[in-house]
Amino acid sequence: MRSIGFLAFFLLLSLGVGWLSGSLFPPGDWYAAMIKPAWNPPNWLFAPVWTTLYIMMAVAAWLVWREPVSGYRDIGLRWWYLQLMLNAGWSALFFGLHRPGWAMAELALLWLAIVVTLLYFWRARRIASVLLMPYLAWVSFAWILNFTLWRLNGGWF
């Protein structure tokens, strides 16, 4: 029963961060007015993709949490919490402050935090690491898109 409670905790935390970020910092008119590349995903795609990624992130953390206490487990979970905070920070910088340059730099830190988390999770529970791989791919794509938006819209910070 305790294990199910922690799964619920990780799900609520991950999905809660996503919901809170999206609620506090919605795209709005500023984003709608930006010049976008032809390959920019449609707006309706972001919610299902992020929901799926947040669920996968939560399950990955839960699987690692269930492993016996070890350095890989504990340090990996610390990195997981850090990447989750960085994830929320991007929305604040990009949509909240309208600073795509800062958001691009923050995405680079998020990408690095995901890689480190993925490596620790690999040593603790490989399937947990595999669950984070689509997230890493999406954040890689997001960095390229963020860079493109930054360049198309004046390159300001």
Secondary structure, DSSP 8 states (H G I E B T S, - for coil): -HHHHHHHHHHHHHHHHHHHHHHHS--HHHHHHS---TT---HHHHHHHHHHHHHHHHHHHHHHHTS-S-HHHHHHHHHHHHHHHHHHHHHIIIIIS--HHHHHHHHHHHHHHHHHHHHHHHHH-HHHHHHHHHHHHHHHHHHHHHHHHHHHTT---
